[in-house]
Amino acid sequence: MMKFSEYKKYNEIYVQQLMDNIKGVYVLATENKLFYVGSGDIKERLLAHLDNNEPNPCIKNYVNNFVCYFRFKQVLGGEELMRQEEQRAINVSNPECNKIDAKD
C-alpha cells in the first residue's frame, strides 16, 4: 500500500506540477487542522477545489482565508478500493468540510 506524500503548499503552482491521471486519496489541511479528505483524479480534484466555483462553502472558506496544504496517496485497484481508503481517512480524522452537504 502506498503512503501519503509529504505536505505541499496548496496552490495552483504546486498542483500543476503533479503528474496527470494519478488516482487516489488526498487531504487538505491548514498548519493545525486537516479539514477535508477526497478521492479521484488527484490533480483534477485539487484544481477543482481551487476554482471560484467550488460548491463546498467550507473548503472555499479555508482556501480563501488560510494558508493551506495538501498531500495524497495513489490508490491502485479501482474505484471501490479508492473509496474505501477515502472513508478510512475520513473516519480517522473526522474532517469538518466532509460534513457539508456538497459532495465531490
Summary of the structure (lengths in Angstrom):
residues: 104
radius of gyration: 12.5
end to end distance: 23.9
largest distance: 36.0
contacts: 288
relative contact order: 0.26
helix: 40%
strand: 22%
